[in-house]
Amino acid sequence: MRKSARLGAAVFGVVLAVSACSAGGDEPAAPAGQEKVTLSYAMWDNNQKPVMEELGKAFTATHPNITVNVQLTPWEGYWTKLKAAATGGAAPDVFWMNGPNFQLYASNGVIRPLEEEITKDKVDLSVYPKPLVDLYTFDGKHFGLPKDMDTIGVWYNKTLFDAKKMPYPADGWTWSDFKQAAAKLSDPAKGVYGTAAQLTSFQEYQYNTIDQAGGFVISPDGRKSGYDNPQTIEGLRFWTDLIKNKQSPDLKTMTDTFPLQLFEAGKIAMYWGGSWNVSEFAANDYTKDKVDVAPLPKGEKQATIIHGVANVVSAKTEHPAQAWEFVKFLGSKQAADLLGKKGPIPAYNGTQSAWVAAHPEFKLQTFLDAVAYAAPFPVSKNTAAWNEAELTYLTKAWTGEEPVEKAAAELATAMNALLAKE
């Protein structure tokens, strides 16, 4: 269902054209009135289209003058299409937003600040995890209401553990425990590896171990890279050592065949993945009865990256009052209860039990428990630029061309130069 959050920023590329910026986002919303209105609502996940359409109908049931047209654009084309629409002043009335792209859209006036509406309607933002509320806040203003959330865990192959007569990963396990398990489970001659040190999905991999090691990707003020920090480098070395010790496939192998595919073929014993993998693993013939999930192992501290989609309003919508009413509904307990039964983890606190109950074969409470120690997804005003730099410079460490500390230092220099331009 879900692609790594950072990739949306990479696809988005350059800053939005100036023509998309004069959006009147600070104009007060007009009363909803009684006119018949159809709101366009853009999303990228086909698996969620049925539940979003159901939510649209539920909203119309209480707002009979407003209908919702759910518009699906697959992830591969979503950001390109949205950028073109925003540049032409024709963005959907309401649409999905992710963390890596948020500040770019907010700073260019493409989405409408919702501070006035939130205050007027007394919307309680404490019902959502604080890192998600903060993720969609820019210049002290809130621009969206969290829809769903995801955290990261270690999906593991019980069959491979059983074959080695090894206990399954347990709560409270550590980096040392993980590395020992990876070593015992690896059999490179048979193409079986303890884990996969993927480079392209930072939310599932590097960002977690960086935080667990006590490092940081970007400073809280968004002005300085943390890649030259010694603790950050240790978080990266966690992965490069696994490749060096042949406890993970090399980068070429993981480029030719994605680690997710290797895991679903029984070639990877422990896969760092998200809560969004549930539907995939439940439907896959191999994994549906062979895998389960455990918390991420603890480094210097316990940590996981949290992310989630927010619903936002176009600054140029002709129906700001109606669009806000729809966003407010989507952020409600009523909507979250339905989403939890048929979609991802709802962001609304206390509504996630239906999501857990939908797949009793997996220990899904793991992902909810992780919210207590979750760290926000690292972003800046133009996340895309340094996301590309991460791949450019860290690839040298993943292939063994450069020591990880040298590649990380070069990345920090490049990233600082990019941040200075924001």
Kinemage of the C-alpha trace (Angstrom):
@kinemage 1
@onewidth
@group {chain A} dominant
@subgroup {mainchain}
@vectorlist {calphas} color= white
{ca met a 1} P 0.000 0.000 0.000
{ca arg a 2} L 2.405 2.603 1.198
{ca lys a 3} L 5.616 3.869 -0.306
{ca ser a 4} L 8.397 5.296 1.809
{ca ala a 5} L 7.390 8.795 2.825
{ca arg a 6} L 10.644 10.354 1.707
{ca leu a 7} L 10.191 9.324 -1.922
{ca gly a 8} L 7.323 11.726 -2.433
{ca ala a 9} L 9.702 14.606 -1.862
{ca ala a 10} L 12.218 13.159 -4.289
{ca val a 11} L 9.557 12.844 -6.976
{ca phe a 12} L 8.326 16.376 -6.280
{ca gly a 13} L 11.726 17.840 -7.115
{ca val a 14} L 12.061 21.584 -7.463
{ca val a 15} L 10.228 24.351 -5.643
{ca leu a 16} L 6.722 25.143 -6.877
{ca ala a 17} L 6.378 27.859 -9.480
{ca val a 18} L 5.558 31.354 -8.250
{ca ser a 19} L 2.192 31.196 -9.996
{ca ala a 20} L 1.121 28.608 -7.448
{ca cys a 21} L 2.024 30.795 -4.504
{ca ser a 22} L -0.438 33.699 -4.527
{ca ala a 23} L -3.221 31.661 -3.058
{ca gly a 24} L -4.941 33.901 -0.549
{ca gly a 25} L -4.483 31.261 2.134
{ca asp a 26} L -5.049 33.786 4.943
{ca glu a 27} L -8.487 34.874 3.729
{ca pro a 28} L -11.265 33.959 6.186
{ca ala a 29} L -13.533 31.110 5.142
{ca ala a 30} L -17.029 32.094 4.036
{ca pro a 31} L -20.093 30.484 5.647
{ca ala a 32} L -20.961 27.153 4.081
{ca gly a 33} L -24.378 28.325 2.896
{ca gln a 34} L -26.952 26.082 1.276
{ca glu a 35} L -25.640 25.902 -2.296
{ca lys a 36} L -24.926 22.516 -3.846
{ca val a 37} L -21.171 21.873 -3.850
{ca thr a 38} L -18.983 19.027 -5.098
{ca leu a 39} L -15.572 18.800 -3.471
{ca ser a 40} L -12.668 17.126 -5.261
{ca tyr a 41} L -10.584 14.924 -2.944
{ca ala a 42} L -7.219 13.598 -4.168
{ca met a 43} L -5.466 10.503 -2.812
{ca trp a 44} L -2.848 8.005 -4.011
{ca asp a 45} L -3.641 4.583 -2.532
{ca asn a 46} L -5.990 2.326 -4.489
{ca asn a 47} L -6.379 0.025 -1.470
{ca gln a 48} L -7.908 2.886 0.494
{ca lys a 49} L -10.180 4.210 -2.230
{ca pro a 50} L -13.244 2.179 -1.113
{ca val a 51} L -13.030 3.355 2.505
{ca met a 52} L -12.408 6.971 1.463
{ca glu a 53} L -15.458 6.818 -0.812
{ca glu a 54} L -17.449 5.389 2.080
{ca leu a 55} L -16.267 8.239 4.275
{ca gly a 56} L -17.278 10.716 1.575
{ca lys a 57} L -20.807 9.286 1.564
{ca ala a 58} L -20.954 9.340 5.363
{ca phe a 59} L -20.016 13.028 5.272
{ca thr a 60} L -22.688 13.790 2.666
{ca ala a 61} L -25.278 12.047 4.840
{ca thr a 62} L -24.853 14.827 7.418
{ca his a 63} L -24.032 17.551 4.864
{ca pro a 64} L -26.570 16.862 2.080
{ca asn a 65} L -25.574 19.925 0.064
{ca ile a 66} L -21.961 18.709 -0.241
{ca thr a 67} L -20.851 15.705 -2.288
{ca val a 68} L -17.303 14.376 -2.484
{ca asn a 69} L -15.569 13.232 -5.663
{ca val a 70} L -12.685 10.939 -4.664
{ca gln a 71} L -9.895 11.200 -7.244
{ca leu a 72} L -7.267 8.453 -7.276
{ca thr a 73} L -3.852 9.106 -8.787
{ca pro a 74} L -1.378 6.256 -8.158
{ca trp a 75} L 1.675 7.155 -6.082
{ca glu a 76} L 3.986 7.107 -9.105
{ca gly a 77} L 2.182 10.077 -10.640
{ca tyr a 78} L 0.532 11.732 -7.659
{ca trp a 79} L 3.081 14.448 -6.892
{ca thr a 80} L 3.766 15.271 -10.533
{ca lys a 81} L 0.044 15.725 -11.196
{ca leu a 82} L -0.484 17.689 -7.988
{ca lys a 83} L 2.431 20.010 -8.743
{ca ala a 84} L 1.049 20.738 -12.214
{ca ala a 85} L -2.449 21.363 -10.840
{ca ala a 86} L -1.157 23.631 -8.072
{ca thr a 87} L 1.010 25.592 -10.486
{ca gly a 88} L -2.038 26.165 -12.675
{ca gly a 89} L -4.190 27.169 -9.720
{ca ala a 90} L -6.399 24.089 -10.045
{ca ala a 91} L -5.384 21.864 -7.137
{ca pro a 92} L -8.096 19.583 -5.686
{ca asp a 93} L -10.207 21.153 -2.948
{ca val a 94} L -8.891 18.645 -0.390
{ca phe a 95} L -5.953 16.301 -0.811
{ca trp a 96} L -3.521 13.990 0.931
{ca met a 97} L -0.227 15.454 2.115
{ca asn a 98} L 2.915 13.770 3.452
{ca gly a 99} L 5.681 15.094 5.688
{ca pro a 100} L 8.534 15.453 3.182
{ca asn a 101} L 6.454 17.666 0.885
{ca phe a 102} L 4.486 19.592 3.483
{ca gln a 103} L 6.745 22.567 4.191
{ca leu a 104} L 7.332 23.149 0.488
{ca tyr a 105} L 3.596 23.358 -0.179
{ca ala a 106} L 2.899 25.417 2.947
{ca ser a 107} L 5.708 27.908 2.352
{ca asn a 108} L 4.609 28.434 -1.255
{ca gly a 109} L 1.024 29.200 -0.275
{ca val a 110} L -0.473 26.182 -2.021
{ca ile a 111} L -2.361 24.906 1.018
{ca arg a 112} L -4.585 26.852 3.342
{ca pro a 113} L -3.674 27.460 7.012
{ca leu a 114} L -6.450 26.117 9.218
{ca glu a 115} L -5.591 27.926 12.438
{ca glu a 116} L -8.687 30.136 12.410
{ca glu a 117} L -11.059 27.240 11.741
{ca ile a 118} L -9.427 24.987 14.345
{ca thr a 119} L -9.744 27.715 16.970
{ca lys a 120} L -13.292 28.703 16.007
{ca asp a 121} L -14.587 25.105 16.041
{ca lys a 122} L -12.554 24.166 19.116
{ca val a 123} L -10.921 21.187 17.412
{ca asp a 124} L -8.885 19.283 20.002
{ca leu a 125} L -5.498 18.549 18.456
{ca ser a 126} L -4.411 16.551 21.509
{ca val a 127} L -6.403 13.583 20.157
{ca tyr a 128} L -3.598 13.020 17.626
{ca pro a 129} L 0.020 12.040 18.385
{ca lys a 130} L 1.970 15.256 18.967
{ca pro a 131} L 4.748 14.408 16.451
{ca leu a 132} L 2.098 14.268 13.696
{ca val a 133} L 0.517 17.553 14.741
{ca asp a 134} L 3.967 19.152 14.764
{ca leu a 135} L 4.821 17.624 11.385
{ca tyr a 136} L 2.005 19.569 9.732
{ca thr a 137} L 2.685 22.856 11.510
{ca phe a 138} L 4.593 25.629 9.712
{ca asp a 139} L 5.462 29.109 10.981
{ca gly a 140} L 3.329 28.409 14.029
{ca lys a 141} L 0.222 27.587 12.005
{ca his a 142} L -1.559 24.263 11.515
{ca phe a 143} L -2.206 23.322 7.893
{ca gly a 144} L -3.806 19.892 8.144
{ca leu a 145} L -5.450 17.323 10.388
{ca pro a 146} L -3.720 13.935 10.712
{ca lys a 147} L -5.580 11.119 8.981
{ca asp a 148} L -3.513 8.041 9.775
{ca met a 149} L -0.165 7.089 11.242
{ca asp a 150} L 2.538 4.504 10.848
{ca thr a 151} L 5.476 3.326 12.919
{ca ile a 152} L 8.189 0.776 12.182
{ca gly a 153} L 8.802 -2.740 13.503
{ca val a 154} L 10.830 -5.832 12.626
{ca trp a 155} L 8.809 -8.346 10.626
{ca tyr a 156} L 10.430 -11.744 11.086
{ca asn a 157} L 10.152 -15.125 9.402
{ca lys a 158} L 9.146 -17.688 12.033
{ca thr a 159} L 10.009 -20.588 9.733
{ca leu a 160} L 13.634 -19.457 9.397
{ca phe a 161} L 13.912 -18.900 13.159
{ca asp a 162} L 12.432 -22.349 13.814
{ca ala a 163} L 14.875 -23.988 11.411
{ca lys a 164} L 17.766 -22.599 13.478
{ca lys a 165} L 15.983 -23.423 16.765
{ca met a 166} L 16.189 -19.758 17.723
{ca pro a 167} L 13.750 -17.860 19.955
{ca tyr a 168} L 11.678 -15.191 18.254
{ca pro a 169} L 12.555 -11.516 18.820
{ca ala a 170} L 11.185 -10.282 22.150
{ca asp a 171} L 10.225 -6.947 23.625
{ca gly a 172} L 13.276 -5.168 24.979
{ca trp a 173} L 15.794 -6.767 22.629
{ca thr a 174} L 18.879 -4.761 21.695
{ca trp a 175} L 21.149 -4.001 18.756
{ca ser a 176} L 23.460 -6.716 20.048
{ca asp a 177} L 20.619 -9.238 20.091
{ca phe a 178} L 19.634 -8.265 16.556
{ca lys a 179} L 23.171 -8.567 15.208
{ca gln a 180} L 23.661 -11.980 16.840
{ca ala a 181} L 20.393 -13.194 15.344
{ca ala a 182} L 21.327 -11.829 11.911
{ca ala a 183} L 24.638 -13.688 12.040
{ca lys a 184} L 23.036 -17.019 12.978
{ca leu a 185} L 20.261 -16.719 10.409
{ca ser a 186} L 22.517 -15.811 7.483
{ca asp a 187} L 23.567 -18.429 4.940
{ca pro a 188} L 24.920 -16.464 1.932
{ca ala a 189} L 25.730 -19.657 0.038
{ca lys a 190} L 21.995 -20.393 -0.054
{ca gly a 191} L 21.048 -16.783 -0.667
{ca val a 192} L 19.526 -16.408 2.797
{ca tyr a 193} L 20.342 -13.373 4.933
{ca gly a 194} L 19.528 -12.290 8.455
{ca thr a 195} L 18.257 -8.914 7.289
{ca ala a 196} L 18.373 -6.405 4.454
{ca ala a 197} L 20.281 -3.120 4.813
{ca gln a 198} L 18.194 -1.208 2.319
{ca leu a 199} L 19.254 2.329 1.371
{ca thr a 200} L 16.242 3.793 -0.389
{ca ser a 201} L 13.702 3.575 2.444
{ca phe a 202} L 15.126 5.792 5.150
{ca gln a 203} L 11.935 5.839 7.236
{ca glu a 204} L 12.210 2.098 7.803
{ca tyr a 205} L 15.978 1.906 8.158
{ca gln a 206} L 18.560 4.660 8.621
{ca tyr a 207} L 16.415 7.286 10.351
{ca asn a 208} L 15.505 4.770 13.066
{ca thr a 209} L 19.032 3.642 13.877
{ca ile a 210} L 20.304 7.234 13.739
{ca asp a 211} L 17.796 8.204 16.416
{ca gln a 212} L 18.424 5.019 18.395
{ca ala a 213} L 22.148 5.836 18.431
{ca gly a 214} L 21.471 9.319 19.806
{ca gly a 215} L 22.168 11.118 16.526
{ca phe a 216} L 20.017 13.346 14.359
{ca val a 217} L 19.346 13.912 10.659
{ca ile a 218} L 18.533 17.612 10.844
{ca ser a 219} L 18.643 20.093 13.714
{ca pro a 220} L 15.340 21.167 15.319
{ca asp a 221} L 15.563 24.586 13.648
{ca gly a 222} L 15.999 22.941 10.234
{ca arg a 223} L 19.302 24.686 9.520
{ca lys a 224} L 22.005 22.108 10.171
{ca ser a 225} L 22.686 18.568 9.016
{ca gly a 226} L 23.415 15.954 11.625
{ca tyr a 227} L 25.237 13.575 9.307
{ca asp a 228} L 28.681 14.528 10.634
{ca asn a 229} L 27.582 13.806 14.209
{ca pro a 230} L 29.447 10.754 15.641
{ca gln a 231} L 26.224 9.182 16.929
{ca thr a 232} L 24.558 9.650 13.548
{ca ile a 233} L 27.479 7.904 11.878
{ca glu a 234} L 27.096 4.970 14.280
{ca gly a 235} L 23.457 4.733 13.245
{ca leu a 236} L 24.602 4.402 9.631
{ca arg a 237} L 27.412 1.983 10.482
{ca phe a 238} L 24.788 -0.373 11.940
{ca trp a 239} L 23.717 -1.076 8.339
{ca thr a 240} L 27.021 -0.966 6.484
{ca asp a 241} L 28.483 -3.497 8.925
{ca leu a 242} L 25.643 -5.897 8.141
{ca ile a 243} L 26.508 -5.732 4.442
{ca lys a 244} L 30.235 -6.073 5.140
{ca asn a 245} L 29.608 -9.128 7.313
{ca lys a 246} L 27.366 -10.708 4.643
{ca gln a 247} L 24.376 -10.648 6.951
{ca ser a 248} L 22.557 -8.548 4.358
{ca pro a 249} L 22.577 -8.774 0.564
{ca asp a 250} L 24.824 -6.239 -1.140
{ca leu a 251} L 23.408 -3.065 -2.649
{ca lys a 252} L 23.333 -4.430 -6.194
{ca thr a 253} L 21.282 -7.451 -5.133
{ca met a 254} L 18.826 -5.233 -3.260
{ca thr a 255} L 18.577 -2.959 -6.292
{ca asp a 256} L 17.867 -5.864 -8.646
{ca thr a 257} L 15.361 -7.465 -6.248
{ca phe a 258} L 13.698 -5.347 -3.584
{ca pro a 259} L 14.154 -6.584 0.005
{ca leu a 260} L 10.373 -6.826 0.346
{ca gln a 261} L 10.378 -9.387 -2.458
{ca leu a 262} L 13.284 -11.258 -0.886
{ca phe a 263} L 11.437 -11.369 2.434
{ca glu a 264} L 8.310 -12.699 0.738
{ca ala a 265} L 10.432 -15.377 -0.915
{ca gly a 266} L 11.915 -16.595 2.380
{ca lys a 267} L 15.364 -15.151 1.665
{ca ile a 268} L 15.364 -12.485 4.386
{ca ala a 269} L 14.755 -13.451 8.009
{ca met a 270} L 14.147 -9.990 9.522
{ca tyr a 271} L 12.618 -7.150 7.531
{ca trp a 272} L 12.369 -3.633 8.944
{ca gly a 273} L 8.963 -2.524 7.738
{ca gly a 274} L 5.956 -0.471 8.634
{ca ser a 275} L 2.443 -0.981 9.863
{ca trp a 276} L 1.366 -0.515 6.229
{ca asn a 277} L 2.856 -3.939 5.390
{ca val a 278} L 0.012 -5.713 7.209
{ca ser a 279} L -2.319 -6.064 4.232
{ca glu a 280} L 0.562 -7.102 1.976
{ca phe a 281} L 1.818 -9.834 4.296
{ca ala a 282} L -1.680 -11.045 5.178
{ca ala a 283} L -2.492 -11.556 1.489
{ca asn a 284} L 0.828 -13.027 0.359
{ca asp a 285} L 0.703 -16.826 0.120
{ca tyr a 286} L 4.147 -17.260 1.653
{ca thr a 287} L 4.067 -14.721 4.483
{ca lys a 288} L 0.433 -14.962 5.609
{ca asp a 289} L 1.160 -17.754 8.104
{ca lys a 290} L 4.938 -17.560 8.447
{ca val a 291} L 5.697 -14.066 9.759
{ca asp a 292} L 5.049 -11.860 12.763
{ca val a 293} L 6.319 -8.543 14.053
{ca ala a 294} L 8.450 -7.345 16.975
{ca pro a 295} L 9.531 -3.882 18.171
{ca leu a 296} L 12.690 -2.373 16.735
{ca pro a 297} L 15.771 -3.328 18.755
{ca lys a 298} L 17.054 -0.770 21.235
{ca gly a 299} L 20.331 1.095 20.674
{ca glu a 300} L 21.417 3.804 23.084
{ca lys a 301} L 17.692 4.404 23.389
{ca gln a 302} L 14.441 2.979 22.059
{ca ala a 303} L 13.059 4.846 19.058
{ca thr a 304} L 11.030 4.555 15.901
{ca ile a 305} L 10.135 7.093 13.247
{ca ile a 306} L 6.474 8.066 13.099
{ca his a 307} L 4.777 9.401 10.005
{ca gly a 308} L 1.260 9.744 8.718
{ca val a 309} L -0.841 11.377 6.032
{ca ala a 310} L -2.725 14.619 6.703
{ca asn a 311} L -5.756 16.007 4.916
{ca val a 312} L -5.170 19.562 3.693
{ca val a 313} L -7.205 22.241 1.907
{ca ser a 314} L -6.147 23.947 -1.298
{ca ala a 315} L -5.531 27.655 -0.764
{ca lys a 316} L -7.349 28.345 -4.033
{ca thr a 317} L -10.433 26.252 -3.388
{ca glu a 318} L -13.663 28.021 -4.275
{ca his a 319} L -15.322 26.288 -1.317
{ca pro a 320} L -13.083 26.846 1.733
{ca ala a 321} L -15.874 26.514 4.300
{ca gln a 322} L -17.139 23.233 2.844
{ca ala a 323} L -13.603 21.900 2.388
{ca trp a 324} L -12.856 22.625 6.039
{ca glu a 325} L -16.038 20.860 7.130
{ca phe a 326} L -14.916 17.776 5.202
{ca val a 327} L -11.382 17.870 6.631
{ca lys a 328} L -12.828 18.301 10.121
{ca phe a 329} L -15.058 15.265 9.557
{ca leu a 330} L -12.132 13.182 8.266
{ca gly a 331} L -10.265 14.070 11.446
{ca ser a 332} L -13.165 13.025 13.685
{ca lys a 333} L -13.608 9.939 15.845
{ca gln a 334} L -16.489 8.807 13.625
{ca ala a 335} L -14.253 8.770 10.557
{ca ala a 336} L -11.355 7.195 12.452
{ca asp a 337} L -13.545 4.345 13.689
{ca leu a 338} L -14.451 3.455 10.114
{ca leu a 339} L -10.910 3.921 8.809
{ca gly a 340} L -9.518 1.593 11.462
{ca lys a 341} L -11.766 -1.243 10.303
{ca lys a 342} L -10.939 -0.961 6.618
{ca gly a 343} L -7.754 1.054 6.220
{ca pro a 344} L -4.464 1.999 7.929
{ca ile a 345} L -3.987 2.932 11.596
{ca pro a 346} L -6.188 5.959 12.288
{ca ala a 347} L -4.354 8.874 13.896
{ca tyr a 348} L -7.184 9.622 16.329
{ca asn a 349} L -6.130 8.315 19.752
{ca gly a 350} L -8.262 5.510 21.126
{ca thr a 351} L -9.697 4.362 17.790
{ca gln a 352} L -6.990 1.909 16.751
{ca ser a 353} L -8.369 -1.269 18.365
{ca ala a 354} L -10.375 -2.177 15.246
{ca trp a 355} L -7.193 -2.035 13.165
{ca val a 356} L -5.437 -4.402 15.575
{ca ala a 357} L -8.431 -6.755 15.674
{ca ala a 358} L -8.620 -6.965 11.879
{ca his a 359} L -5.492 -9.185 11.765
{ca pro a 360} L -5.233 -11.220 14.975
{ca glu a 361} L -2.586 -13.404 13.337
{ca phe a 362} L -0.029 -10.601 13.829
{ca lys a 363} L 1.074 -8.803 17.022
{ca leu a 364} L -0.064 -5.449 15.680
{ca gln a 365} L -0.180 -3.840 19.104
{ca thr a 366} L 3.578 -3.531 18.567
{ca phe a 367} L 3.027 -0.597 16.221
{ca leu a 368} L 0.696 1.202 18.631
{ca asp a 369} L 3.011 0.729 21.598
{ca ala a 370} L 5.795 2.308 19.533
{ca val a 371} L 3.996 5.672 19.490
{ca ala a 372} L 5.159 6.234 23.080
{ca tyr a 373} L 8.793 6.424 21.955
{ca ala a 374} L 8.293 7.674 18.401
{ca ala a 375} L 10.401 10.421 16.847
{ca pro a 376} L 9.093 12.783 14.158
{ca phe a 377} L 10.003 12.296 10.523
{ca pro a 378} L 12.908 14.668 9.672
{ca val a 379} L 11.939 17.383 7.190
{ca ser a 380} L 12.771 20.921 6.103
{ca lys a 381} L 11.350 23.442 3.645
{ca asn a 382} L 12.863 21.591 0.677
{ca thr a 383} L 13.340 18.041 1.910
{ca ala a 384} L 13.615 16.750 -1.651
{ca ala a 385} L 16.971 18.384 -2.268
{ca trp a 386} L 18.813 16.705 0.578
{ca asn a 387} L 16.911 13.434 0.150
{ca glu a 388} L 18.653 13.200 -3.206
{ca ala a 389} L 21.982 14.067 -1.566
{ca glu a 390} L 21.478 11.266 0.968
{ca leu a 391} L 21.328 8.726 -1.824
{ca thr a 392} L 24.189 10.278 -3.763
{ca tyr a 393} L 26.689 10.279 -0.906
{ca leu a 394} L 25.605 7.288 1.182
{ca thr a 395} L 25.606 4.969 -1.813
{ca lys a 396} L 29.422 5.195 -1.652
{ca ala a 397} L 29.350 3.794 1.889
{ca trp a 398} L 26.815 1.084 1.036
{ca thr a 399} L 28.965 -0.178 -1.846
{ca gly a 400} L 32.163 0.004 0.225
{ca glu a 401} L 33.668 2.633 -2.053
{ca glu a 402} L 34.175 4.959 0.942
{ca pro a 403} L 34.223 4.508 4.733
{ca val a 404} L 30.866 5.445 6.206
{ca glu a 405} L 32.325 8.324 8.204
{ca lys a 406} L 33.803 9.918 5.062
{ca ala a 407} L 30.592 9.553 3.060
{ca ala a 408} L 28.572 10.947 5.965
{ca ala a 409} L 30.873 13.964 6.340
{ca glu a 410} L 30.590 14.714 2.618
{ca leu a 411} L 26.818 14.410 2.872
{ca ala a 412} L 26.734 16.807 5.833
{ca thr a 413} L 28.676 19.426 3.862
{ca ala a 414} L 26.383 19.087 0.845
{ca met a 415} L 23.245 19.086 2.981
{ca asn a 416} L 24.323 22.197 4.906
{ca ala a 417} L 24.836 24.014 1.608
{ca leu a 418} L 21.343 23.022 0.484
{ca leu a 419} L 19.775 24.048 3.790
{ca ala a 420} L 21.469 27.446 3.548
{ca lys a 421} L 19.532 28.085 0.325
{ca glu a 422} L 16.117 27.468 1.875
